[in-house]
Amino acid sequence: MSPQQETWTAVDRYFADLLIPHDDVLDEVLRSSAAANLPAIAVSPAQGKLLHLLARVQGARRILEIGTLAGYSTIWLARALPPDGTLITLEADPKHAQIARANVERAGLSRIVDLRLGRALETLPMLEAQCRQTPLDLIFIDADKPALGDYFEWSLKLSRPGTVIITDNVVRDGKVIDASNPDASVKGVRRFNEMLAKDKRVSATAIQTVGSKGYDGFAIALVIASS
């Protein structure tokens, strides 16, 4: 770990110790993920709390998460919902889904969280009729980066004016500014960012972040016009 990364991680720990109470359930999510050798790509505690607060500020009742992993961000978001709220989370990997379901149950959120197994581009169309009647309030996209543009288009179909769409990992350690970078994830993020810039249905920004997860960032879009 570089000295710079050590500093970022220490600052994250400082704020987490001050502002985010110890949570056995969330700690167990991280332990179960590590024990199953899942990639260590969940959001940090500070980022999880940010998602939670944004959902509460939004007054969200219906949330969609694209990319579940072990359920860490799922639990942060679901805890922001009222008792009659719903969070639909999409996960392509059966192993990830099994671990996430156990973690959601341990958190006492099985009644609120609807985990759907399958490739998101196959499960998203199944939500279209349902969301035509009751559009989503908040969408968190944290899945494979080459398909970000497709996830964004589907998010718009499932939204209403006022819906917030949050997308993780849009900076890629700064690689996003390199148009010649051959990495499929970088290309996917650049395509998504360009779509975000051109689409008149949203007003958007992106912020760079540093911390225990390294150097990356979020894009945040507010839907301002119907699809």
Buried (B, 14 or more C-beta within 10 A) or exposed (E): EEEEBEEBBEBBBEBBEEEBEEBEBBEBBBEBBEEEEBEEBBBBBBBBBBBBEBBEEBEBBBBBBBBBBBBBBBBBBBBBBEEEBBBBBBBBBEEBBBBBBBBBEBBEBEEBBEBBBBBBBEBBEEBEEEBEEEBBBBBBBBBBBBBBBBBBBBBBBBBEEEBBBBBBBBBBEEBBEEEEBEEEBBBBBBBBBEBBEEBEBBEBEBEEBBBBBBBBBBBBBBBBEEE
